[in-house]
């Protein structure tokens, strides 16, 4: 056993994950950010009933994270998946000290309008988001309802309601965090990154962790492996999450929507008793057309835990 490797890192003899559908990378300017976008499939295969599928990832994730889901899909869809600003290879220059949620919506709109991408000449897309990305797509679909044919939210729960009296405290916390440097842990190598991924998600197979580790992190000039995420993302938002405003967006969604939750997901680990799954499903009643599904033996990272079952639900819904 190599003592330099973590005890539960993927073993040297672990079979490599075999990619079924290769992606291609594209870099393009989006609102002063050099955006990295992954593309799968051929835009020539699109039709009004089968438009481009745009997939957006969550916090501290990357577009390559969709590979297991893409490989599990029966259809060879044209798929567009960006690395959000400050994640993956979408670098923000010069460095920023914080990120604003509205920028994700503006980036998504600019991406959909970009002439540098081979968009089919269709008036709408299918739009899918996970976690933070799920919250983005919900708000975008309420802002531009005519652009979305089908909408899919994978565990984009939103946040707990907080009283207005918390606003000064939240602002003070943000100011304090701006004054303090933010850091992300570095790692000895890709096996240690894979171990971290499996620690975060015990359901992630070793071959998938090994494959993803080399796309979720990369070595720096000193040979230390660093997560492809700006540490500034760790700073809190200075503004409170306003549930009535969010529901106003959700009410304007005109596309049929699919919501998928992992059966083993626990909101309690994030918010205690301040926000529950029951409350999330109560909020979902604001969406005019919504279908809710659960996946067993599955946590927050549905596209890693059960890509085959998730692909079946998605393709059935999109059809």
Secondary structure, DSSP 8 states (H G I E B T S, - for coil): --TTS-TTS--TT------SS--EEEEEEETTEEEEEEEES-GGG-BTTB--EEEE--TT--GGGGHHHHHH-SS---EEEE--TTBTT-B-SS--S---HHHHHHHHHHHHT-TTS---S-S-EEEEEETHHHHHHHHHHHHSGGGEEEEEEES--------GGGHHHHHHHHHHHHTS-----EESSHHHHHHHHHHH-TTS-HHHHHHHHHHHEEE-TTS-EEESB-GGGGS--SS---HHHHHHHHHT--SEEEEEEETT--THHHHTTSS-HHHHHHHHTTSSSEEEEEESS--S-HHHH-HHHHHHHHHHHH-
